[in-house]
Amino acid sequence: MLEKILGHVKQKRILSASVKNDRLAHAYLFTGKDGVGKRSLALEFARLVNCENPDHINFKACSVCLSCEKQSKGLNPDIELVEPDGNSIKKEQITGLLGAQSLSSLFNRYKFIIINEAGKLSRDAVPMLLKTIEEPLQKRVFILIESRADLLLDTIKSRCQTLKFGPLPPEQIKDILVSKGTPVSDERIFEYVIRASEGSAAKALELTGEKCLEVRGYIFTMLEAYYTSRQLLEIKTAKKKFENITVLVTDLLSGFFYDVFKDKTGQGLLCNVDKEELVKKYSKLLPLDNIMNMLSEIDISKSVISRNRILNQDLVLNNILVKGDTRNG
Ligand SMILES: [Zn+2]
């Protein structure tokens, strides 16, 4: 059973109209916020166009016709999805795809070539793709997906019809979480997830994942313990729970201290609504300068980790916490 894609009503309407009027673009660029469903929507669009019983009003393929059936098994040669292989999309991935025979539809419908994270196309793959896009074929559609359109060459962008995707509203994030069976029973944690995800369904799903909630639990145990400063053993135990500092840990820490900053300056909506009490305690304890120093220390750690460097977690956490410690004079 194919899923119904939630949200993005305007984009769906534009795409549906292009199908009904038989005016599909040769190439589309789906850009905008990360994790809002651009890839899912591109795939559903390809299914819909090739479906024998399409439901344009609900933007949904039938899931039972030959094309849908093949697609659900990943066997529809008319819908090709290219994903980065490691950190880039390699020339060979594009060469295979653009071979003369594979460029047109096998079922005499539309051939879709969907390239996810198109900004990762390797330097030698770009000219090949460009050349193909420059020679439009009947019934062949490219969909390039890239949150950061600035990573693509203007010569490519100018040949695409661009559809921008904004953040999803909270109600839709909620619907998506519920539809994925995410068990968030605590209303305040739910509210935290809605705020922290900033309109990205992928982020919301990540935040409600078991591992993420667990790490968050450890971090708050550590922060509570550090605040009272009596439970040194507890800090050590909590810190041991995450052996390596990951981007997730730095994100959670910066989310918390940014809340402390917001409380201190009286600006902005709190993100960790379920931890308001602790936010207020830290905000009362720490001078503004210390909070800002901690935030910039967290940022530094994050950028080092993002470059795939492994950091000693004790050292990192100590560095961060020491920046905020008023007891060090
Ligand atoms: Zn169908």
Residues whose N, C-alpha, C, O or C-beta is under 5 A from the ligand:
A	BS01	ZN	C51 E52 N53 A61 C62 S63 V64 C65 C68
